Amino acid sequence: MTNAVGKQAFLAVYDYGAGDVWTIVRSPDIKSIKRKYPILEVLDQRPCWMSDDQYARIAERHFYDIDDEPAGVLQFMLEDIQRRSDRFRKDH
């Protein structure tokens, strides 16, 4: 696990068209997440509709550090972006 000093947890969402996937990324700031994962929408606070239980489930299953290699939801997101890019190139 990477060093957590100077980092905080940010809630982020990836909308893949047929739904969305929520994740939490530990990072020094939102800018760092947007630079590494530009397709993620990063929130500065939890939406009012999201319960503590929902947030806890996301944290339990989809919690990542900005300095770690992409895995899980983040890996899915990057693969989805690549598939969309490949399809676009084939169509044009």
PyMOL commands that set and color helices and strands:
alter all, ss='L'
color gray80, all
select helices_A, chain A and resi 30-36+52-61+72-91
alter helices_A, ss='H'
color red, helices_A
select strands_A, chain A and resi 8-15+20-27+41-43+63-65
alter strands_A, ss='S'
color yellow, strands_A
deselect
rebuild
show_as cartoon
